[in-house]
Amino acid sequence: MAAAQEACTLLHSLGLRPVMIRQELADIQAEYGPLAAPTELLGQDVELAGVELVMVLGGDGTILRGAELVRESDVPLLGVNLGHIGFLAESERADLAETVRWIAGRDYTVEERMTIEVLVWQGERLVAEHWALNEAAVEKADRERMIEVVMEVDGLPLSSFGCDGVVLATPTGSTAYSFSAGGPVVWPAVEALLLVPISAHALFAKPLVVAPSSVLAVELLNRTGARGVLWCDGRRSTDLLPGARVEVRRSARTVRLARTRQTPFSERLVQKFELPTQGWRGPATHGGAPAQ
């Protein structure tokens, strides 16, 4: 909350009008009293279409909540990490003042990040529609029982097995739940979709990377009667009965992330995960004399 108060003061000092959601403004005022900087309310003083950029202060979960707000608009999202890893965030808490100056100077670029559409079928009946920026995860609902699933790509079955679940992810989500389940890290510029089994009891249950135009599906089989649950970005859920079918495809709608630094993705990986790089010597010098 202190970071939000500081951000509003900095934005106002640079000639910008801070806008907040009513409940979040009320929470800050309850903790710290009235803000020093005049602050407008979203939906009352200004609509989302009139907002230039949404700044999110928090971890990846908070940024995913911000993505829910901006997805149906063209407003970019910029995250300032107050959490642990904060892979979706652009800057850290210590850089808040500098980040606000970049925003005031319009010194940022915008990346378009793929999202997915998620449909849940029970027989011929469509029971739920969701979307996700990171992933749709089909998981077991009961801790003591695996679910039996069959994975499908473009209308053809690949393999069936018992497991704790299956993650269907975007490149953005490849460093989130999919990563924890043993999936590959996919650079954001790569257009692809991922299927990553979770604790599968099978000989062939490897993570798969498929074309972005593919349609993925996971069906819960009726062999054991085990129930499942679908989670989208860990925020939106639907219970899955035996026989349920979850379909995932690329969405036409993207989420726009603002970037203030042109940091290569490989460098972000090293920084966020604190990867060891000792001993690296770099590429060979081209055109140099051969070693004697």
N, C-alpha and C positions, 0 to 999 in steps of 0.2 A: 504494500500500500504506500509505503514511503517513496518507492520508485515512481509510482503513478503520480503522486503529488509533485515530485521533483520534475517529472517529464512535462506536466501541465504548466508549471512555472516557467520552464525553459522554452517551451513552445510559444507561450504568450509573450515572453521577452523578445522573441525573434519575429514577432508580428503575425503569428499564426493563431488560429482559434481552436483550442482543444475541445473535442467532443467526446462525451462518455455515455455509456449505458446507465440508465437511471439507478439500477440497483447497485452497480459498482461505485458510482459516485456517492450514493447514500452510505455504503460501507466505509468508504474513506472518510467521509465527514463524521461518521459516528466514532471513528478511531482518533482522528486528528483535528476535528472541527472544520469550519468552512475553509475551502481552498483559497490561497492567496490570489490565484489567477482566475479570472472569469472563465467558466466552463459551460458549454452548451450541452443539451441533452439530445441524444440520437432518437429520432422518431417524434420529437416535440419541437425542438428549435431547428433541426436540420435532418434531412433524410439521407440514407446511405449514398444515394446517387450524388449528393452534394459534398461527399467526403473525398479528399484527395488520396489519403493513405490511412490504413489502419495499423497502428502500432500495438503489438501484443507484448505485455510484460509477464514472463513466466517461463515454464518449461514446455516441452513438446506437446503435452496434453492441453495446455492453455492455448497453444498455437493452433492445434487441431480444432479447438472450440472456436477460435477466431476464423478459421477456414469455413466453418458452418455459416458464419455471418456474411462473408464476402463472396461465397461461391457463385451466387446468382447475379453478381454484379461484375464490373470490370475494375473494382477497387483493389489495388495491390495490398499485400500483407507483409509487415516487417516485424520480426520477432526479436526481442531482447531477452536473453536467457537469464532467468532467475532460478533455474532448476539445476539438474545434475549435468547431463551431457548436452541436451538442447541442440540436437542435430539440425533441426529446422530453423533455429534462431540464426540471425545474422550477426549479432554482436552480444557482448557480455555486459553485466551490470556496471562494471567499472568504466565502460565506454559509453554510458548513457548520454552524457553531455555532448560528446563528439557525434554520436548517432543523430541526436536532435539537430545539430548544426548541419549535418549532411541532408537531413530531411528538409530543413528550411531552405537550403540552397538547391533543392531538387537534384542533388548529387547522388543519384542512384539509378540502377537499371532494373528491369523487370523480367523475371523468368516465368514462362508458362509451364506449370507442372500438371502432368496427366492425372486425371481422376478416373475412377471406374464406376459403372452402374451395376447394381446388384439386385437381382430378382430372386424371390423365393417362391417356389411352386409346391403345392401339395396336390398331386395328381394333375388335373387340368385347371386347377384353381390357383390364381396368383394371390398369394397371401400377404406379401410385403414387397416394398421397393425401397432400396437404400442407395447410398453412394459412399465412396471412400476416397481419401487422398492417399493414405498409406496402404491399408489392406482390409480385406474381408476375411475373417477367420471363422471357419467351421470347427467347433470344438465339442468335446463330449460334455454333456450336462451333468452327469453323475461321476464323481471322482473314482468310484470303484469299478466302473465299466467302460471299456473301450467302445468306440463306435466303429461300425463296419461301413466303409465307403467305397465308391468307385469314382475314379477321376476320369474326366472326359475333356477332350480338346477338339473343337470344331465338329461336334456331333459324333465323334468316334471314341469308344472307351479305351483307356490306356491300361489301367490296372485296378484291382480291388484288393483291399487289405483292412486289417484292424489297426486302429491308431488312436491317438489322443485328439487329432484334428488335422486340418489342412489350412495353410495360409495361402490366400490368393492376393498377390501384392503388385504394386506399381514400382517403378524404379525409385521413387521417393521413399516408398515403404521398405525398400530392400535393406535399409540400415535400422529398421525398427523390429517388429515382432518376427518378421521373416529372417532377419539376421540372427536373432536368438534361437530360432528353430534350425539353424544350420544352412540357411539359404545364401546365395551369392550376393555380393555387393555389386550393384549395377549403377553405373554412372548416370546422373540425371539426364544427360543429353541422349542416352540410348533409349529408343522407343521399344518397349517390351512389356510383357506380363510374366509373372512368376507363379508357379505352384510349388509349395514347399510343405511336404508332409511333416507332422509333428509326432515323434516317437512311434513310427510305424513298425508294426510287427510283420515285416515282409523283406524278401531278398531284393526286390526292385521297388524302391520307394525313394528315389533320388530327387533333389530339387530340379525343376524344369524351368527353362526360359523359352518363351514362345513369342510369336509375332504379335505386335500390338493390335492387329486386326482379328486375332483369334477370339473365339468365344469359349470360355472355360466353364466347366460345370463340375460340381461335386454332389453325388447322390448318397443319401443315407439308406443303407440296405436294411431289409427287414429280418436279417438272420438272427439277431439277438434281441430285438425290440428296444435297444438302447436309444435314448433321446439325445439330441444335440442342441446347440445354441449357436447362432450366428452373431458375431460382433463386428461392427464396421468402425474402424479407427478406435476401438475400445470405448465407444460412446453410444452407439445405437445398436440395439439387439433385437433378435427375433428368435423365439423358441422353435426348434425343429423336431417334428415328429418322425418316426421311422417312415421311410418312403419320400421324405422331403427332398427337393432338388434346389440347389443354389446355383444360379447362372451369373457369370461375371463377364462384362465386356467393357471396352474402352468407352468412356463418355465423351461426348462432344464438348462438354463444359470443362474448363480447366480452372485451377487456382493459380493466381498470380502472386509470386513471391518477389518482394523488393530486395535488391542486393546493393549494398553500399561499398562492398569490396569485391574485386575481381580475383578472389582467391581460388586457385585450381582445386577441383574436387579431391584430388589425391592429398593435397596439403590439409584440407579440412578433415579428411579421414585420420591423418596422423595427429592433428591437434585434438580432435574430439575424443579419440580412443587412446591417445597417448601411446602411439605405436613406436616401438624401438626402431631407430634408423642408423644406429652406430655402425661405422664401417663403410657407409655409402661414399663412393668416390665421384659419382656423376658420370655423364657420358664422356667418351674419349674426345680429345681435341682433334677436329678434322683438319687435314692439311698439314699436320705437324710432321717433323722428320721421324722416321722409324727409330725405334729404340736400338741402341748399340749393344 
